[in-house]
Amino acid sequence: MPELPEVEITRYGLAQELAGSTASGAVVREARLRWPVPADLSARLQGQRLKRIERRGKYLLFRFETGTLIGHLGMSGSLRVVPAASPAGPHEHVDLVFGARAARLRDPRRFGALLWHAGADESHPLLADLGIEPLGDQFDGEWLFRATRGRRTPVKLFVMDSHVVVGVGNIYASESLFRAGIRPRRPAGRLTRAECTRLAQAIRDTLQDALAAGGSSLRDFIHSDGASGYFQQQHYVYDRAGQACRVCGQSIRTLRLGQRSTFWCAKCQR
């Protein structure tokens, strides 16, 4: 699933190409995504200027003059800027058309979303209960220490909870915990203040390094211009079960937490 770095890279690429442009409408080839694409989406967008594109967690927020189009890439989606007249390929379900250009949603599993919202962000159920932004000024070790008190949840699941911290998915949770030297099954409430400081900084550093590397292109993710990221080449633990740890040489282990594969090093993480 595209995580915060991949969504932010997508946001930046789309904004560079489309912000300030006027929408011609939308072409909906398949409306059955995670939630149905609004039947009147094309009419709502037609003639509206796209003021800017923002990100909240893993959601893309297309700010138009009369409302916001909320986008989500789902498990395997991507949004690319293409010539509007170019033929659609398999799984390319929706075009947001801006004259001769279009933002084309490709979503093989159809777990993504495009939803129209005319109110404030906090009034939409998908946005109302989102947690803190891990790259924001308020996210630090002291905040994490306070948030974890009394919590028995394994720390990996805790930082992946979008009601607590947004955008830290499976890849970057595993990588951040390795950098911080913390085992993924440790109860969040048992982390010390020093460990929380290390982990908060590791999350920020990991996400920023991923942004600089263009994200992790695993399976289907590509940038808005069709390019791939290469942060997966720098992974310390994720998807490296049985391989030698890049730091100590021991074999990377794997386990299941919250129905997700988790990767860790028994020597480097305590």
N, C-alpha and C positions, 0 to 999 in steps of 0.2 A: 504494500500500500504506500502511495506517496505520503511522505511525512513532511514536517514543517519546512525543511530546506527545499524539497522538491516543489512544494506549493509556493513558497516565496520566490523561487527561481521562475516558476510559471507566471506568477503575478508580475514580476518585474519585466519579463519579456513581452507579455501582453500589453502592459501599460506603455512600454516604449513604442509599441506599434499602433495602439488603438486609443489611448487616452486623448480626449479632446475631439474625437471623431463622432459623427452622427450616424446612428444606426439606421439601416434600411429595413430591418425586420429580422426574422429568424426563419430557418428552414428546419422543420422537425420531421425526421424520417422515422424515428422510433421514439414514442413518448413514454414507453414503459421502462423508466429508470427506477432507482430505488423508491422514489415517489414520482407520480406522473408529471411530466412537463406540462405547464399550464397550456390549455388549448388556445388561449388568446395571447400567447407570448409574443408572436410576431406583431400583432396589433399594438401591444403595449410598448414595444421597443421602437416601432417605426417613427422616425423623425426626432428621436430623443438623442441628446448629446451625452456621451459617456464622459463624465467629469473626471473620474479617477478610478483606479482599481486598488482595493485594500485587501488585507488578509487578516482574518481572526482565527487563530488556531490553524486548522486545515481547511477552512472555508475561504473561498475567494468572494469578495464583495464588489460587484460591479455597480458603482454609484452613478445612476442616471438621474435626470432632472426630477422625476416624479416618484422614484423608488429605487430599490436595490435588487439586483439579480444575485441571488445566493448560489454559488457554485461549489460543488465538491467533486473530486476526482475519483472517489470510490476506492476500490481495491486495485484497479489496473488502468485507470483512465488517464488521458492527456488532453490538453487543449493546445492546438497549434494554429498559427496564423497562416492561412493559405489563400491563393486566389479564389475568389468566390465562385468562379465558373469552373473550377477544377472538379472532375468527377469524384464522388465520394467512394471510399473503399469500404471493405467489411468493417462493421462495428462503428462506423462514423455516423452517429445518430442525430446530431444537432449542429447547425451552423448559426452563429450569431453574425449577421451580415452587416458590414460597414462599407457600402459602396462596392468597390472592386475587391475588397478583402473580406475574409471571414475568420472568426475564431471557431475552429472545428473541434467538437468533442468526439473523441474516440474512446469507447468504453466497452471492452469485450464482455465483461461480467455484468454490466448494467447496474452496478452498485453506486454510481455517481448520482448527482442531482443538479438540477437547475430550477430554482424556485423564485417566484417574484414576491417581494415584500415591500409594502408601502409605508410601514411604520418605523419606529425606532428599533435599533438592533436588539435592545433588551426585551422587547415585546415579542420576539420570535422565539419559539421553543428550541430551535437548534442553536441559538446564540445566547440565550438568556443565562444559562448556568455554566458557561465556560469558565475555566480557571485562569490563572495568571499566565502571562506570556513569558516564556523562559528567556527571551532576549530583551525583555523590558527592564527598566531601571529598578523596579521593586523586587525583582527576583534575585535573591542572594542567599547566603548560607543561614543568616538569622531568620529570614522568612521561612526557609525550608525546615529549620529546627523547630520553630513554633508550629508549623503545619503538621509535622509528623508526631507530635507528642500524643501519646495514648493510642497510636495506630499500630495494630498488629499485622496489617497487610504487608506482604513481602515488598521490599522497597522498590523492586522493579515494577510491580503492578501499581504501586503508589504513584510513581512519576509518570506512568503511562495513563493515568486516570485523567481524562480531559476536564473533569470537574475540579481537579486540583491544579494541574499544569497542562497547558494545551500544546499539542503538536509533537510531543516526544513519543514516538511510536517504538515498535519493537527493535528496529535497527539501532536507533540512537540511544535508547535506554540501555541496551547491552553494551554498547561502546562506551557510554558515559560511566557506567558502573565499573567497567574495567579500568578506565583512566583514574577513577577515584579510589580503586583498590577495595571495592565493597562487593561482597557476594550478593547475587540477586535475590536470594531467599531470606536475607536478614530482615526481621521485622522493622518496619520504618520507624516505629517509636523507640527502638533501641539504638538508633544512630546517635552518636555524640555530636555536640556542637561542631567540633573540628571536622568530623566526617561529613556533616551537612554542608559545611563550607567547601570542602573538597568536591563534594558531589555537585553542588550548585555551579561551581566554576567549571567542572568537567562537562556538565550539560551545555553551558554556554560555549565553551571552547569547541566541543564536538560539533554542535550545530553550526558555529561560525566556520569551522574547517570544512564541513560538508558544503556550505554555501560557496566557499571559495573554490571547491572542487567541482561545482556544478551538480551537487547532489549524488545520490546513489542510483544508478540505472540498473535496477534488477527487474527482470521480466519485461514489463511494458512501458516503464516511464521514459519519456523523452521531453526535451525542452519545447518551448513554444515555437522554436525555429527548426525543430527536428533533430537537434544535437543531443548527445548523451552526456550524463555526468560520469565521474570516475572516482567518487569517494570510496566505492566498494574496494578499490585497489589498496586503500589505506586501512581497511577494517582490521582491528586487532583480534576480535573474537567472533563477530557475527558471521554465520554461515561457514565457520572454519572448524567444525567439530572434527577431532582426530588429527588436525594439523598442529604443528609445533607453535607454541606461543612465541610471538615476535620478541618478547622481553626475556622470558626465562627458559624457553625451550620445551616445557612440558606440554602434553597434549591438551588441546582445548576440549572441554567437556560440554555436554548439552543435556538439558532437562526440559520438562514441560511446566510452564507456569501460566495459568489463565488461558489454557488451550493454545498457547503460543510457544514455539521453540525458543529456548533461552541458551545463550552461549557464554561460557565463563572459564576462567583459569583458576584452578584450585590453589596454586601457589601465590599468584599475584593478587588475588582477591580474598579478603578476610571478613 
